[in-house]
Amino acid sequence: GESKVYSLAERDVPGISGTATFFQRVNNTSLAVLDIQNTPSGGIHPAHIHNNDAATGGGIAFTFDPVNGDTGMSMTQVEALDDDTAITYDAILAFNGYINVHLSASELGTIVAQGNIGSNE
């Protein structure tokens, strides 16, 4: 099927960046794969899609499975937002949002990688 790659740029921690790839599934949902380079070993890094663009900021719309610091990877099935609103692969490509990857659950204010997605790309 189709796929779309978004760049996630370095933010508060030098040297950490990566990509978010959304793969279209047969049922038009998505598999989201976050591939973050240079994450601290042993770390668990929460990641979310937020509403609006990164410059504007916004609330959390979707929560990914956390990024594993040992591998820098996260794989998450995306079929509904956190409020249970269904979201298709096509809707992700048009979504008014951005992705934040955080240093840890206790340090959500420290963003290690960030990038606009959907209509904000």
C-alpha positions in Angstrom: 0.0 0.0 0.0 0.8 3.7 0.3 3.0 5.3 2.9 3.9 8.8 3.9 7.1 9.9 5.8 7.3 13.0 7.9 10.6 14.4 9.3 10.9 15.0 13.0 13.6 17.6 13.8 15.9 18.0 16.7 14.4 20.2 19.5 15.5 20.4 23.2 18.2 17.6 23.1 20.9 18.0 20.6 21.4 15.1 18.2 18.0 13.4 18.5 15.8 13.5 15.4 14.0 11.0 13.2 11.0 10.2 11.1 7.3 9.2 11.4 6.0 6.9 8.7 2.4 6.2 8.3 1.6 3.0 6.3 -1.8 2.5 4.8 -3.5 -0.7 5.8 -6.0 -2.6 3.6 -8.9 -1.4 5.8 -7.6 2.3 5.4 -6.3 2.6 8.9 -2.6 3.2 9.5 0.5 1.7 11.0 2.6 4.5 12.5 6.3 3.8 12.8 8.4 6.3 14.7 12.2 5.9 14.0 14.1 8.2 16.3 17.9 8.4 16.1 20.2 8.8 19.2 17.6 8.2 21.9 19.1 7.5 25.3 19.5 3.8 26.1 17.0 2.5 28.6 14.7 5.4 28.0 11.0 5.3 27.3 9.9 8.3 25.2 6.2 9.2 25.1 5.0 10.5 21.7 1.8 12.2 20.6 0.0 13.9 17.7 -1.1 17.3 18.8 -3.7 19.6 17.2 -2.6 22.6 15.1 1.0 23.2 13.9 4.1 23.1 16.0 4.4 26.9 16.0 0.9 27.4 17.3 0.7 24.4 19.7 -2.3 22.4 20.7 -3.7 19.7 22.8 -3.0 16.0 22.4 -5.1 14.3 19.8 -3.5 10.9 19.6 -1.0 8.9 21.8 1.5 6.6 20.2 3.0 3.6 21.8 6.2 5.0 23.5 9.5 5.1 21.7 11.9 2.4 23.0 15.2 4.2 23.9 17.2 1.1 23.1 15.9 0.8 19.6 14.6 4.3 18.9 11.4 2.6 17.5 7.7 2.7 18.1 5.0 1.0 16.1 1.3 1.9 16.7 -2.0 1.0 15.0 -3.8 4.2 14.2 -7.5 3.8 13.8 -9.1 6.3 16.3 -8.0 9.4 18.0 -7.7 9.5 21.8 -11.4 10.7 22.0 -12.4 7.6 20.0 -13.1 9.5 16.8 -12.2 7.2 13.9 -9.3 8.3 11.7 -8.4 6.9 8.3 -5.0 6.9 6.6 -6.4 9.6 4.2 -7.5 11.7 7.2 -4.0 11.5 8.7 -2.5 12.9 5.5 -4.9 15.9 5.8 -4.8 16.2 9.6 -4.1 19.7 11.2 -1.4 18.5 13.5 2.2 17.9 14.6 4.1 15.2 16.4 6.1 15.6 19.7 8.5 13.0 21.0 9.2 13.7 24.7 12.3 12.9 26.8 10.2 10.9 29.4 6.8 10.6 31.1 8.1 12.8 33.9 9.7 15.3 31.5 6.9 15.9 29.0 8.1 19.5 28.7 11.4 18.4 27.1 10.7 17.6 23.5 13.4 15.6 21.8 12.0 15.5 18.3 9.1 17.4 16.6 7.5 17.8 13.2 4.4 19.0 11.5 2.2 16.4 9.7 -0.8 16.4 7.5 -2.0 19.7 6.2 0.9 21.5 8.1 3.7 19.7 6.3 
